[in-house]
Amino acid sequence: MTSSAPTVSAEGGLELAGPAVLDPVEIATGNPAKACGLAVLPPTATGAAALTEALLTSRFLGVIGFRDPVPDQIASLMYFLLHAQLIDEGRDPASAVKAVRNWMRDPHRKPPAYLPTWCEVLARDPDMADPAYWGALIYSGV
């Protein structure tokens, strides 16, 4: 089974279903009605910098992504926590990223009550405090 979720090419293009690729130049020269929006990129470092720059140039207000690759399970947990910070806690994107990073760094962290079982087990793992994981999650924008 293949995934139909967009991925990021090595050149920073957004690989869409079809197959089709929306390259960074097309993204950057898009003409939105106004500056708005938050893009959350898949957990990849390949091409992420070029895509981030294209999205910000096209008037997205912010982009959340990864500076370096992290295992999918850890990225899933981080995005789960990020969503809770953005939606449930009402934090702005930069504060939400900071809260997730701080939570992961804390060796005495407690898993939030709303986590599914698989996340709870992972959240208790002391290796989650590895700077290679929490340091990879970044926010770019205003």
Phi and psi in degrees as a GROMACS rama.xvg file:
@    title "Ramachandran Plot"
@    xaxis  label "Phi"
@    yaxis  label "Psi"
@TYPE xy
-100.679  152.17  THR-2
-87.0972  141.97  SER-3
-101.233  5.05225  SER-4
-71.0953  142.739  ALA-5
-63.5776  146.536  PRO-6
-126.283  171.983  THR-7
-109.227  127.354  VAL-8
-76.8211  167.064  SER-9
-60.5648  -27.2497  ALA-10
-87.6958  -1.36655  GLU-11
91.9386  12.866  GLY-12
-80.612  153.926  GLY-13
-95.7393  110.698  LEU-14
-82.6835  117.155  GLU-15
-106.639  170.528  LEU-16
-66.3204  154.822  ALA-17
138.512  -53.0346  GLY-18
-79.9622  148.528  PRO-19
-148.173  153.886  ALA-20
-127.359  127.601  VAL-21
-97.5157  107.93  LEU-22
-80.8072  163.204  ASP-23
-56.1312  -35.5243  PRO-24
-64.5064  -43.3003  VAL-25
-62.5632  -40.0137  GLU-26
-66.465  -47.6206  ILE-27
-65.1829  -29.317  ALA-28
-95.9499  8.23358  THR-29
-61.2613  158.387  GLY-30
-123.473  73.3347  ASN-31
-69.1513  156.213  PRO-32
-62.6816  -34.9505  ALA-33
-156.165  165.049  LYS-34
-72.6279  125.631  ALA-35
-172.235  169.139  CYS-36
96.7052  152.134  GLY-37
-124.256  125.335  LEU-38
-100.146  135.998  ALA-39
-118.532  112.941  VAL-40
-85.3437  154.491  LEU-41
-64.5362  159.014  PRO-42
-73.3688  80.0498  PRO-43
-143.32  146.201  THR-44
-96.8563  -23.2329  ALA-45
-67.9204  117.943  THR-46
78.0857  -5.29093  GLY-47
-64.6979  -37.5215  ALA-48
-64.0552  -44.2799  ALA-49
-66.1137  -41.2906  ALA-50
-67.6197  -40.6129  LEU-51
-58.7715  -47.4382  THR-52
-61.3329  -41.7494  GLU-53
-64.3533  -42.1479  ALA-54
-65.5527  -41.6163  LEU-55
-67.3858  -37.7339  LEU-56
-64.4345  -33.9977  THR-57
-79.8913  5.94215  SER-58
89.4653  18.7044  ARG-59
-66.4037  145.03  PHE-60
-80.7755  -25.2827  LEU-61
-162.093  159.422  GLY-62
-138.705  130.863  VAL-63
-110.8  132.31  ILE-64
-161.806  -161.52  GLY-65
-120.724  134.518  PHE-66
-77.5217  -32.9953  ARG-67
-135.408  155.614  ASP-68
-67.464  145.527  PRO-69
-132.337  156.292  VAL-70
-57.5837  144.997  PRO-71
-54.5378  -41.3792  ASP-72
-63.1157  -39.7679  GLN-73
-71.0732  -41.8269  ILE-74
-60.7259  -39.7349  ALA-75
-61.8377  -44.3623  SER-76
-62.3041  -43.706  LEU-77
-62.302  -41.6413  MET-78
-69.6695  -33.4928  TYR-79
-60.9019  -48.5831  PHE-80
-65.3378  -39.2309  LEU-81
-61.3413  -45.1935  LEU-82
-59.0587  -42.9262  HIS-83
-62.1234  -39.6665  ALA-84
-67.1531  -42.2482  GLN-85
-69.8166  -47.0036  LEU-86
-90.5701  -56.9088  ILE-87
-70.5349  -40.2175  ASP-88
-92.4108  -13.2852  GLU-89
68.7001  25.5114  GLY-90
-77.4363  152.78  ARG-91
-72.5657  161.608  ASP-92
-56.1606  -43.9517  PRO-93
-63.4319  -41.9889  ALA-94
-67.8142  -35.6274  SER-95
-65.6274  -44.0782  ALA-96
-62.444  -43.9475  VAL-97
-61.2757  -42.3645  LYS-98
-62.9508  -41.7394  ALA-99
-65.4392  -44.7248  VAL-100
-61.5797  -44.4257  ARG-101
-63.8522  -40.5015  ASN-102
-61.9097  -44.1589  TRP-103
-66.0679  -35.0047  MET-104
-71.164  -25.0584  ARG-105
-70.4149  114.391  ASP-106
-68.3675  -14.9804  PRO-107
-106.548  20.4762  HIS-108
-61.0887  147.108  ARG-109
-114.273  133.514  LYS-110
-63.9007  134.331  PRO-111
-59.5447  150.333  PRO-112
-61.8984  -26.235  ALA-113
-83.0018  -2.48386  TYR-114
-70.4166  140.136  LEU-115
-66.1031  161.869  PRO-116
-54.7263  -46.3544  THR-117
-62.111  -34.5762  TRP-118
-71.6999  -36.4454  CYS-119
-62.7945  -42.9242  GLU-120
-62.9516  -46.3702  VAL-121
-64.2811  -40.2374  LEU-122
-63.4264  -26.6605  ALA-123
-83.6971  -10.6264  ARG-124
-67.8624  123.234  ASP-125
-61.6232  -23.8332  PRO-126
-66.316  -15.1401  ASP-127
-62.5881  -21.1676  MET-128
-79.1651  0.199711  ALA-129
-60.4275  125.33  ASP-130
-58.5398  -23.5575  PRO-131
-64.4232  -25.342  ALA-132
-87.5189  -63.2992  TYR-133
-66.9684  -30.3697  TRP-134
-72.7556  -16.4017  GLY-135
-77.4254  -27.6073  ALA-136
-75.7241  123.568  LEU-137
-134.771  157.96  ILE-138
-123.126  134.509  TYR-139
-126.279  133.194  SER-140
146.959  -164.018  GLY-141
